[in-house]
Amino acid sequence: MHPTIVKAQKAQDFLALVPQLLGFVPETSVVLVAFRGNRTCGALRFNLPDDGAPHKVYKRIATTLAGMLCKIPGVDAAVPVIYTADAFGGTPGIPRERFAEILNRRLELSGFLLRDSLCVAADAWGSYLDPGCPAGGRPLSDIAESPIFEAVDQESAAQTPRPLGTLQNGADPIEVSLAARERLARIYRRYRHLLARAENAPELFPTLGFVLDPVATAEAALTWPNPPTEEDAAALLVLVQGPPNRDQIMVQFAFGRAEGVRAHEMNHRYARLQDETGRSLDDLVTEEFSTGEPTAKHTSDIMLGLQRERPDVDRIRVAITLLRTVVAMAPRSAKPAPLCMLAWLSWALGSGSVAGQYVDQALAIDSHYSMATLLDLLLRSGHLPEWAFAVPRDDGEEGDEHDEYEPDDDWGDDFDEFATDS
């Protein structure tokens, strides 16, 4: 993918870019746009803390935010942007000024150059660092009418446009006809019945395995039309009900077929060992870790975000679109598995808040679904995948795709796809 070059001259142009960079319109948020030199190298979105919280709470939050920024290699400057439903008209000065002052001070103490500090409120915008900011702020039309939009449109004309919604839109349900849901349910029940028969009649496995090959199905699924046929959706849905297949397909969606083959072979190996030894999967994995041969470690490191190799953003976006439709088509009892896949894939892109909404939906259906419980703990910890902080490669190899924004005067950035939120 060729980089997108956009020149931004003023603060309002920069504010017009921020939602484009994040991929959604922030609401009640703190966004830290990180700079490496004169170009941006990432953006972190956090929930805006409650107004009127104690000073020590604000200080603790600001310290945490600065610490997250420190994890991005080479960052030397930042622009915090506060998005609030508060209004300039009902506030002396700029809304959320108290928290902004504490955050700005913490960023400077952490060694970051503060290029600006901005607020987008319900009725106006302004800069916390601009002593000449007028009472009542500056008009939001400055942002809406920024010439930057024309530049973005021109530079991205050859690319598939990404419509911007709010953060909450990412997990909104998709409408599917009752007839489609009923057809899928019938096919899904038939596949489940065939699987039950195959457990008691091993000779059925070769034929069934050809139809429901998890590696081939995962790869083909990324090329299906949207919406997929009920037959295809049912095949994927029945496969992901098994945790090993679910995790393999999820990782394959993110990292490619080779990673899916590796995970699938690992699953087969452990299944064979369980049959041969009668031991549990936990026992086998624990023994391998104790002997220094952790076959499962690579996949588990990926799922926990402990590696810095980046997933394929385009594959993940296609997978998310597909899985949202599959969830909408699926019987209620079959939804937790694809909802958890959606949660993990969203988290892998840095969208922790969207991931949390998917986890909540899964837990509302099955409060004991183990992957939903584990993801809930992961998200509540605030942990982000290590690849979100990795410097993108600059050698033209796969994985170095990101948007670039050339600086003009004091504004401009080289923005990384892995904008994150939590």
Protein Blocks (a to p, Z undefined) as FASTA:
>chain_A
ZZdddddfbfklmmmmmmmmnopacehiadddddehjbcfbdcddddddehiafklmmmm
mmmmmmmmmmpghiabdcdddddfbdfklpghjehklmmmmmmmmmmmnopacfbacddd
fkbccdfklmklcghiaafklmmmpcklmmmmmmmmmpccdddddfklmmgccdddfklm
mmmmmmmmmmmmmmmmmmmmmklmmmmmmmmgmklmmmmmmmpccdddfklmmmmmmmmm
pmklmmmmmmmmmnojklmmmmmmmmmmmmmmmmmnopafklmmmmmmmnopafklmmmm
mmnopafbdcdfklmmmmmmmmmmmmmmpcfklmmmmmmmmmmmmmmnopamlmmmmmmm
mmmmmmmlmklmmmmmmmmnopacfklmpccdfehpahiaccddddehjbccdddfkbcc
ZZ
